[in-house]
Amino acid sequence: MKLRYSPTSPYVRKVMVLAIEAGIDGKIEKDKTAASPVERNESLYADNPIGKVPSLTTDDGMTLFDSPVICEYLDAEHAGGKFFPAKGKARWVALRQHAIADGLLDAALLARYEGFMRPQELRWDAWHDGQKGKVKSALDMLEKEAADLAGPITIGQIAVGCALGYLDFRYEADKWREGRPNLAKWYEGFAARPSMQATVPPK
């Protein structure tokens, strides 16, 4: 399998954490690929019409995107315990956590694009603040539901861990841990996992 990736993408990190936890990271060839919301990479668009990473080409030549689909595919490709629970409440809790984490990341990235990539004279402060408000709301919900992050590792935990790691990477000054002791304690333990340590983005 070939994975188009950026070492700073939290969505790529989510894929790689799952692959490492599943013991199949050695089966994935990584192809470092430039992806930008404004500069078109024709090679990437040939595989993924959305022009984003991650993008996974399977052994039989099919290309999969985006990260939720890739994670579910990889979960089907190993023989161990599954990270997407098959049924019952555990499944919906994990998928809900996955959705909260990805929503947090989407908002955090949009805020970064607005505050860092857009030319100063074109920036819209209300838009930036609105996205940061979504990040805060997601964090507050995760704090209230931190107890649900306990137990066997799932896609929900992986997604939340990678989302919090992205905040440490790009928004360290925001100090997301303040007022969220339960979430901070959970993340401290989760971030120590070898899969998370192996995928820390370069500064």
Number of C-alpha atoms within 10 A of each C-alpha: 16 16 23 21 23 20 14 16 17 28 26 23 29 26 28 25 26 25 21 16 19 19 13 16 17 10 11 16 13 15 14 13 18 16 19 11 11 7 9 12 15 11 11 19 13 11 18 20 10 13 21 24 24 28 25 30 19 16 11 7 10 10 18 19 19 18 22 18 14 23 25 16 14 20 22 13 13 13 10 11 13 18 23 19 18 10 8 8 10 15 17 15 17 23 20 14 25 21 16 22 24 22 16 25 25 17 20 24 19 17 21 17 15 20 18 11 13 12 10 10 6 9 15 12 12 9 14 18 14 14 22 19 16 17 22 16 14 19 23 16 14 20 20 12 13 19 12 15 23 11 8 9 18 23 27 26 25 27 29 26 24 28 26 22 21 23 20 15 16 14 14 12 9 10 11 19 17 9 11 17 13 15 24 17 12 17 20 11 10 21 17 11 12 12 20 22 12 13 19 17 16 7 6
